[in-house]
């Protein structure tokens, strides 16, 4: 009679142990899925609210600047040359600053200011701060065009290709991470069907 009692206890203990193990594995799986969903949502927010709009505006600005430079700039064109611009060049430069370069810079600065919490990493990259400082100087240039100096340039220069490279690389790495996360989620979804 003792043998069936021991077998019953072992079976009962094994059943309880299996139930606890299944519960724990299920809980662990659900926690991992929740963390994956949260990471996917975070990366998607970084792309949608910060890096994608920045990339479009930075690429647009870069293309406009390259075309302006190609068509209109001479060695004495807008920039830190210290020489007065001829009147037609100054009028053209002002038009481009007022309608293209300053508005795009302002939009990018506003996006960075509003969504800086989505920046990759623990602190704001220096190149982003350099760009924001440059963008802010457009306001001063436009508010005092005649007092801006002979070359009508901003006080703080654009950080150049470093800014566009940062935005491109950040956007690219987030798109790659997003693709991996979405593929992993699809794989888990197919496993459950």
C-alpha positions, 0 to 999 in steps of 0.5 A: 500500500505504501508503493501506490501512495509514493507513486501518487505523491510523485505524480502529484509533485511532478504535476505541480512542478510542471504547472509551475514550470509552464507558468514560469516559461509562459510568463518569461515568454510574455515578458520578452514579447512585451520588451520586444514590442516596447523596443520596436515602438521606441525605434519606430518613434525615433524614426517617425518623429526625429530621424526621418524628418531630419533626414528629409530636411537635411538632404533637401538642404544639402541638395539646395546648398550644392546647387546654389554653390554650383550656380551662383557662388564665386570665390568671393561668394557668400561666406567668411570672405569679409568682402561686400557682395555685389548687389545682385549677389546679395539680393539672391543670397538673401532670397535663398537664406530667407526662403530655403536655408533659414526655414529648413534650419529652423524646422530641423532645430525645432524637431531636435528641440521638441524630440531630443529625447529620442536621440540615440545614446545617452547625451546630445551629440556635439554635431547636433548642438553645433547644427542647432547653434548654426540654425539659431544664428540665422535669426540674428542674420535675418533680423539685422541683415544690413548690420551683418557684415559685408559677406552677410553670413551667419556667425556660427558656420554649419558643421558641414558633412558631419551633420548630414553623415550623423543623420544618415547613419543614425537613420540607417542604423535605426531602420536596420534595427527596426527591420530585425525587430519586425522580422523577429516579431513576424517569426514569433507570430508564424510560430504560434499559428 
